[in-house]
C-alpha cells in the first residue's frame, strides 16, 4: 500500500513533466528535416518579408515554419502580397501559435524577470488604450479585435509590427520596442 501511495504521485509528476519534454523532442526532430526548396521558393516569391530578412533570421523562420506546418492544418489564400494593408491573417495566426508555446495563450511570453515586468506594463497599457479607443469609436492603428483579450491583442499588435512598422514606431514606440525585442528584428529597417 505504501508503494502505491508513493508511486501514484511520481507517475503523475512524470506524466506532467514528460508531455512538454516529448513536445520539445518532436519539435527538434521536425527542425532537423531539410527545408523544402519548393517552400523556400514560395516564400521568396509570395512573402515580401522573407526576402527582407537577414539569412540567420530566414533560417530561424524556416525552422518555425516546419514545426507550424507539421502541427497545424494550413489553407493558403491570396492575403500575403500587399504589405500595406495592415492586416495579415498569417502573421496573426503565427503570433497566436508563438503565444501558445508555453502551453497557454495569454499574450505573456516566457521572458526574463526584468523584461517580463516591462512587457506586462507596456502591453497592458497599450491593451487598455486600444480597449478605450474601441469603446469610444476612436481611430486606431490596431484592429479593435485586439481589444477582445490579451491573446488577440498580441496577435493584432504583431500584424501591425510587421505590416505597418513606420506607423507603429511613431504612434506606439514602446509597443514597437517590445515587439522588436521579442521578435529580435527591427522591421523599420526593411
C-alpha positions as CSV (number, residue, x, y, z in Angstrom):
1,X,0.0,0.0,0.0
2,X,2.8,2.4,0.9
3,X,4.5,1.7,-2.5
4,X,1.2,2.6,-4.3
5,X,0.9,5.8,-2.3
6,X,4.4,6.9,-3.4
7,X,4.1,5.6,-6.9
8,X,0.9,7.4,-8.0
9,X,2.3,11.0,-7.4
10,X,5.6,10.0,-9.1
11,X,3.7,8.7,-12.1
12,X,1.5,11.9,-12.3
13,X,4.6,14.2,-12.0
14,X,6.4,12.1,-14.6
15,X,3.5,12.3,-17.0
16,X,3.1,16.1,-16.5
17,X,6.8,16.7,-17.0
18,X,7.1,14.2,-19.8
19,X,4.5,15.9,-22.0
20,X,6.5,19.2,-22.6
21,X,9.7,17.2,-23.0
22,X,8.1,14.9,-25.6
23,X,6.8,18.0,-27.4
24,X,10.2,19.6,-27.5
25,X,11.7,16.3,-28.8
26,X,9.1,16.2,-31.5
27,X,9.8,19.8,-32.5
28,X,13.6,19.1,-32.5
29,X,13.0,16.1,-34.8
30,X,10.9,18.3,-37.2
31,X,13.5,21.1,-37.2
32,X,16.3,18.6,-38.2
33,X,14.5,17.9,-41.5
34,X,15.7,19.8,-44.6
35,X,13.5,22.7,-45.5
36,X,11.8,22.0,-48.8
37,X,13.1,24.0,-51.7
38,X,9.6,24.4,-53.1
39,X,8.6,26.1,-49.8
40,X,11.6,28.4,-49.9
41,X,10.6,29.4,-53.5
42,X,7.1,30.2,-52.4
43,X,8.4,32.3,-49.5
44,X,10.8,34.2,-51.8
45,X,8.0,34.8,-54.4
46,X,5.0,35.4,-52.3
47,X,6.1,36.8,-48.9
48,X,7.8,40.2,-49.1
49,X,9.1,39.9,-45.5
50,X,11.0,36.8,-46.3
51,X,13.1,38.5,-48.9
52,X,14.0,41.3,-46.5
53,X,15.1,39.2,-43.6
54,X,18.8,38.6,-42.9
55,X,19.9,35.0,-43.6
56,X,20.1,33.9,-40.0
57,X,16.5,35.1,-39.4
58,X,15.3,33.4,-42.5
59,X,16.9,30.1,-41.2
60,X,15.1,30.5,-37.9
61,X,11.8,31.3,-39.6
62,X,12.2,28.2,-41.8
63,X,12.5,26.0,-38.7
64,X,9.5,27.6,-37.0
65,X,7.5,27.1,-40.3
66,X,8.4,23.5,-40.4
67,X,7.0,22.9,-36.9
68,X,4.0,25.1,-37.6
69,X,3.1,23.2,-40.8
70,X,3.7,19.8,-39.2
71,X,1.3,20.5,-36.3
72,X,-1.4,22.8,-37.8
73,X,-3.7,22.4,-40.8
74,X,-3.0,25.3,-43.1
75,X,-5.0,26.5,-46.0
76,X,-3.4,29.2,-48.2
77,X,-5.1,32.3,-49.5
78,X,-4.1,35.4,-51.6
79,X,-3.8,37.9,-48.5
80,X,0.1,37.9,-48.4
81,X,1.1,40.0,-51.3
82,X,0.2,43.5,-50.0
83,X,2.3,44.7,-47.1
84,X,0.4,48.0,-46.9
85,X,-3.0,46.6,-46.0
86,X,-2.1,46.4,-42.3
87,X,-3.9,43.1,-41.7
88,X,-2.1,39.8,-42.1
89,X,-4.1,36.7,-41.1
90,X,-0.9,34.6,-41.4
91,X,1.1,36.9,-39.2
92,X,-1.9,37.0,-36.8
93,X,-2.2,33.2,-36.6
94,X,1.5,32.7,-36.4
95,X,1.7,35.1,-33.5
96,X,-1.0,33.1,-31.7
97,X,1.0,29.9,-32.2
98,X,4.0,31.6,-30.7
99,X,1.9,32.8,-27.8
100,X,0.8,29.2,-27.1
101,X,4.4,27.8,-27.0
102,X,4.4,27.8,-23.2
103,X,1.1,25.9,-23.2
104,X,-1.3,28.8,-22.6
105,X,-2.2,31.7,-25.0
106,X,-2.3,34.8,-22.8
107,X,-0.1,37.4,-24.5
108,X,2.6,36.9,-21.8
109,X,5.6,35.1,-23.0
110,X,8.3,33.4,-21.1
111,X,10.9,36.1,-20.8
112,X,13.4,37.2,-18.2
113,X,12.1,38.9,-15.0
114,X,13.1,42.4,-15.9
115,X,11.7,42.1,-19.4
116,X,8.5,40.4,-18.1
117,X,7.7,43.5,-15.9
118,X,8.3,45.9,-18.8
119,X,6.4,43.6,-21.2
120,X,3.5,43.5,-18.9
121,X,3.4,47.2,-18.3
122,X,3.7,48.2,-22.0
123,X,1.3,45.6,-23.4
124,X,-1.1,46.2,-20.5
125,X,-1.1,50.0,-21.1
126,X,-1.5,49.5,-24.9
127,X,-4.2,46.9,-24.4
128,X,-6.1,49.4,-22.2
129,X,-5.5,52.2,-24.8
130,X,-7.0,50.0,-27.6
131,X,-9.9,49.0,-25.4
132,X,-10.7,52.7,-24.8
133,X,-10.4,53.5,-28.5
134,X,-12.7,50.6,-29.3
135,X,-15.3,51.6,-26.7
136,X,-15.3,55.2,-27.7
137,X,-15.1,54.6,-31.5
138,X,-11.7,56.4,-31.8
139,X,-9.4,55.7,-34.8
140,X,-6.6,53.2,-34.0
141,X,-3.7,51.7,-35.9
142,X,-4.5,48.4,-34.2
143,X,-7.7,46.5,-35.1
144,X,-10.4,46.7,-32.4
145,X,-10.4,42.9,-32.4
146,X,-7.2,43.2,-30.3
147,X,-9.3,44.7,-27.5
148,X,-11.0,41.3,-27.1
149,X,-8.4,39.9,-24.8
150,X,-4.6,39.9,-24.4
151,X,-4.1,36.9,-26.7
152,X,-5.8,38.7,-29.6
153,X,-4.0,41.9,-28.7
154,X,-0.6,40.3,-29.1
155,X,-1.6,38.9,-32.5
156,X,-3.1,42.2,-33.7
157,X,-0.1,44.1,-32.5
158,X,2.2,41.6,-34.3
159,X,0.3,42.2,-37.5
160,X,0.9,46.0,-37.2
161,X,4.5,45.5,-36.2
162,X,5.3,43.7,-39.5
163,X,2.7,45.3,-41.8
164,X,2.9,48.9,-40.7
165,X,6.2,49.3,-38.9
166,X,6.7,53.0,-39.5
167,X,3.3,54.0,-38.3
168,X,3.6,51.7,-35.2
169,X,7.0,53.1,-34.4
170,X,5.6,56.6,-34.5
171,X,2.3,56.0,-32.7
172,X,3.2,53.2,-30.3
173,X,7.0,53.5,-29.8
174,X,7.1,51.4,-26.6
175,X,5.0,48.7,-28.0
176,X,7.1,48.7,-31.2
177,X,10.2,48.3,-29.0
178,X,8.8,45.4,-27.0
179,X,7.8,43.5,-30.2
180,X,11.2,44.3,-31.8
181,X,12.9,42.8,-28.7
182,X,10.6,39.8,-28.8
183,X,10.9,39.0,-32.5
184,X,14.6,40.0,-32.4
185,X,14.2,42.1,-35.5
186,X,13.7,45.8,-36.4
187,X,11.0,45.9,-39.0
188,X,11.7,49.6,-39.6
189,X,15.0,48.6,-41.2
190,X,13.3,46.8,-44.1
